[in-house]
Structure formats: C-alpha cells, structure tokens
Amino acid sequence: MPEGASPERSGRSAAPTGAVLTGIACAIASFAVFALHDAAIKWVVMADYSPWQVLFSRSLVILAICLAIGRKRVVIQTLRSPIRNALLARSIGLLLAWLCFYTAAGKLQLAELMTIYFASPLLVAVLAVPLLRETVTRLRWISILIGFGGVLIACRPGDLSHAGAIGLALLAAVLWAGSMILIRQIATKEPTLVQMLTSCFSFVLMTGAVMPFKWVTPGFMDLTFMIGIGVLGSLAQYLLIEGIRRAPASVVSPLEFTALVWSFVLGYWIWSDMPGLNVFAGAVLILVSGAFIVLEEWRRARAMPAEAPAE
C-alpha cells in the first residue's frame, strides 16, 4: 500500500464530514494568505531584488518562527526524522518552484501569473490517481479538463512577448504539483513544524550560498516587506499542511483557485492591472472547475453517514 493511502481512508472513517470540511476551511484560508504573500513578492521583485534574496529572507523569517515555537524539541524531531530524504526532496522541488515563480512575478501581471500557475492544482488532481490511489470521479475529470482549458487560454497561445515568463510560471506549477503530492504522502508522518523547519532550513542553506553574489542591502520599507513575506508564508504553509492532513490532495488542491479572486483584486488595487480578456476567460473556466469539485465533495460529505464519532 503506497504512503498516503491508509491515512486518508482512516481519516474518512474517523470523521467523514468534520475532517474533510475542516481541511477545506484550512486550505481556503491558506490560499487567501498566499495571494497576499504573492502580491508582496511581486512588489519586492519589481524593486530589483533577486528571487534568491527574497527567498533567502523569507525562509530565514519562517525558520526563526519555527524555532521560536518548537524550540529544542522540533530540532531533535527533525534530526531524528525517518523520512529526512523525502523531506529534502520536497525542499529541493519547492526551492526550484519558488525561484521560477519569483522570476516570472517580475514580468507578468499578478492575475496573469496566478491564472497560469493554476495548472498546478489540476496536475495534482491528475497525479493523485496513480501516486496516491485517490479516486477521481467522472465529474472531477470533467472539472479538470475545464480547468486545463482555462490555463491554456490564459497562456495566450501565439503571443511570444512573454513566452519565457509564461514558461517559468508553468514550470513552477509542475514543480509545485510534485511537492503537493509529496506533502500528502508524508503529511501524517511528521508534525507540521518538522516539515516547515526542514524546508526552510534547506532553503536558507541553498540560497545563502549565493548571497555573497546576490545580496542588496534593503531599505526600511523593503526590509519590512521581506519580513512580512516570511510571516505570511509561514502562516500559509501551516494552514496548507494542516488542510492536507484532513482532506484528499485532489480535493484540497483545486481550492487554490479561490486565490484567483484575490489576485485580480490585489493586482488592480496595487498596480492598476487590467488583465486581458484571455486571462479573464481562463480564470472563469478555472473557477468553474474548482467550484464543481468543491460542491461534489460537499455533497459526498453530507451524504456519508458518520461511522464513528469525530475525535
């Protein structure tokens, strides 16, 4: 039996309604915080700070938060973790995903960036079938196809003016999808703080190695933004991992579509971005795709009898 299959089934039997709906609530909150986090990243990258420095600063703040909360106990748990290799592999994938995303953020509108990036939750829903043995119903497959259509439209086929940035956003989506699958496989194996500490410590080491060549001393406002990115990132990661503990990856991941609304609002409010019709059309299709999946899970949760009282 693959990692992740047994915990999910036992979670459904223990609290079929409460666990999944709590996971959905955590995920929606996580993606709302991530939208604000991504807007702050775009602001800092546009101020000519390298993605390496932004990721280094962000990871350093999250690492400090994890150590302040977990102290010596979380360090010992991390060092003794039997799944260190899986956590390290996830860290490398996340690092590459963030670097691609940060680089693309400086060249694309926030709404456009996020719409293209939302190929990721669709890929997770597809990969969850062979890798996690999650059941994807016919309605979910239809929803996934609708969502992929939205991503393709948002990518502006035939327009090569931002082909490099679009390609980086798509590559970030693929790498993030892989990390989501790994999170689902190991989410029940170690506490959330251990997973966050491992990732951020790896990020600090890898990005810190290039800081002598990339570091630019930030002003007070930019430094405040970098610290804020770390705080928002830590909160969003914690909520996401807690959400994935309680609900299937194929259900949680499409909920990321809710961040689309925030990205459109924040992009217009901060930079007066007005996305093209293709981005609006793609976003609508993606939101419809996500709404179908959420409604289906809601119906299934309500129809499923409670086999045991929720713990």
N, C-alpha and C positions, 0 to 999 in steps of 0.2 A: 504494500500500500504506500503510495507516494506521500511525502511530507505535506501536511496541509489538509489531506483528505479526511483523516479521522477527527481532528479538532473541529472541523466545520460541521460534520454530522453530529458530533456530540453536542456542539453548541446549539444546534437547531432543536435537538430533542430536549435539552435542559430548559431553554427559554425561547421557544419558536417565534414568538411575537416580540417580546421585550428586547431580546438581544439584537435581532436584526434591525428593529426600528431605532434602538439606541445607537447602533453602528451608523445608520443612515444620518441621524442627527449630528453625530460627531463629524462625519465626513462632510456634510453640508457646511458646518461651522468652519472646518479646516480649510475648505476651498474658498470660503469668503475671506479668511485671513490671508490665504495665499495670493488672492487677487490684489489686496493692498500691498503685500510683500513684493509682488512683481512690479507694481507701479513704482515703488520706491527704488527697486533695482534699475528700472529703465531711467529714472531720474539721475541716479548716480553714474550709470554708464554713459549717459549723454553728457555728463560733466567731464568726460575724458579720463575716467579711472578705468584701468584694465579689468576685465572679468576676473582675472586671477586675484587682484587685490580685493575686489568686492567679495568674492567667495572666501578669501582668507579672513577678512574682517568678520563676515557673517558667521563663519564656522568657529572663530575664536570666541565670539559672544555666546553662541549656543553651548560650546564646550564649558565655558565658565558657569553658565546656568545649570548645566547637568551636574557639574562638580559641587556647586553650592547646594543643590537639592539632595544628591545621592551621597556626597562626601566619600569617605574611605570605602564604604560598603559597595558602592556602584563600581569603583575602580577594581576591587577584588573580584566582583562578579564578572566584570568584563575580561580580566586576565585569565580567569578560570573557565570561561565560556567554552563549551564543547563544539560550538558552531562558529568559531572565530573565522574560519575560512569563508563560510557563506556570508558572514557579516562584512568581511573585507571585500569579497567580490561585489556585493551590493554597493559598498562605498565607492569602488572604482567606477562602476556603472553610473552612479549618481553624480560623481565628480565630472565625468565626461558629459553627462546630460546637462548639468548646470552650466558648464563652460560654453557649450553650444547655445544654450538658451540665452545666457547673458550676452554673448556676442551678437546674436540675432536681435536682441532687445534694442540695441543702439540704432538699428536701421529700419525697423518695422514699427508701424503704429501698434499701440498696446492691444487694441481689439483684433487687429490682423494677426499679430503674434500669437495671441491666445487661441484664436479660432483655428489656425493651422496646427498649433500644438495639441489641440484636442483630438488629433489622431491617436494619441496615447491611450486614453481610456477605452477606445474602440479596440485597439490592439490587445489590451489586457483581457477584454471580454472574449476575444478570439483565442488567445493563448491559454486562458483558464481551462479550456476544454481538454487539450492533450496533456498539459503540465500539472494541473490541479484536479483534473477529473470532475470539474464542476459541470452541472447540467445546464446547458443553454437552450431555452425553449425556442419554438419557431418564431414567436413574437420578438424575442430578443435578437434572433438572427436578422429579422426584417429591420429592427431598430438599428442594428449595427451597420447594415448596408445603407440605410438612410443617412446615418452619421458619416460614413465614409464618403458618400456623395457630397455632403456638406463640406468636408475637408478639401475634397478635390476642387470644388467651386471656389473656395476661399483662397486656394493656392494660385489663382489667376493663370490658368493654362495659356501658354502662348506669350505671356508677358515675362521677359527675361531681365527686366530692370533691377529686380531684387532677387534674382534666382539663388545667389549664394546665401543670403539671409533666410530665404524660404527653405532651402535645403538644410541649413543648420537647425531651423525650428523643427523640421520633420525628423532629423536625426535625433534631436533632443527627445522628441516624442517616443521614438523607438527605444531609446535607452531608458527613459522613464518607465515605459511599459514593462521592460525586463526587470527593473528594480521593484515595481509593484508586485510582480509575480513572486520575486524573492521574499518581499516583506510578508506576503500571505503564507509562504512556506515556513517562515521562521518566526512569525508574529507570536505564536503561542509557546515558543521555545525559550525565549528570554524576555525579561521585563523591558518595557518601552525605553526606560532611561539607559539601559545597557546598549540597546540598538542605536539610540541617538548619540551616546558617548563614543561608540566605536566609529560611526560615520564621521562625526565632527573631528575626532582626533586624527583620523586618516586624512580628512580634508586639510587640516592645519599643517600636517607634515608635508603633504604633496604640494600644496600651494605655497607653503612657507619656503620651500626650496627655491622658488623663482622670485621671491620678494626682493632680494638684492637688486634684481634687474627690472622689476615692475613697480616697485613702491613709489607712490607720490604722496607726500605729506598732505593730508586733507585739511581744509579749513574747518571751523567750528560747526557750521551748518552741515557740511558733507559728512563730517565725523558723526554727527547726531543721526543722520540718515543711515549710515552704515551700522551703527549700534541698533537703531530701530529695526533694520532689516534682520539682524540676528535675533532680536526679541520676537518679532513676528514669525520668523522662520521656525523658532523653537516651539512656539505655541501651535503653529500649523502642523508641524511634524508630529507633535504629541497627539493632537486630535485625530490626525490621519491614521496613525498606527493603532490607536485605541478603536477607531472605527473599523479598521480591517480585522481586528481581533473578533469582532462581533458579527460581521456580515461577509458574505462571499465577495471575492475580488471582482467578479463580473457584475455585481450589484453596486458596490461602493465606487468603482472606478468611473462609471458613467455619470455619477453625481457631480463629478468635476465640471460638468457642463454648466452648473449653476454659476461658476466663476465668470462665464462669458458675459452675463448681465453686468457684473461689477466692472469687468474690463472695459466694456463700452462706456459705462458711466464715468469711470475714472479717467479714461483716455480723453473724453470730451471735456470733462471738468478741468483737468490739469493742463492738457496740451491743445485743447480745442480740435482734437482729431475728429474728422468726419469720414468714417470708413466708406469704401466704395460699395456699390450695390452687390458685387460678388461676395464681399465679406458679410454683409447683412443676410444675403440669401443662404450662404453657407452656415452662418450662425443659427438661423432659424431651423434649418434641417437638423443641425446637431442638437439643438434644444428639444426639438420634437422627438428625436431618437432617445435622448436621455429621459424625457417625460414618460415615454412608453414603458421603459424598463422600470422606472420608479413606481409607476402605477401598477404594473404587473406584480412587483414584489409586495406592494401594499395589499393587493387583493389576496395573494397567497398567504401572507402573514395573518390576515383576518380570517381566512377560511380554515387555516390549520388549527386543529384542536390542541390545547395545551396538554402534552403528555405528562408533564411534571411541573410543579410549581416553580416559578422563576426564582433563581437563587439571589 
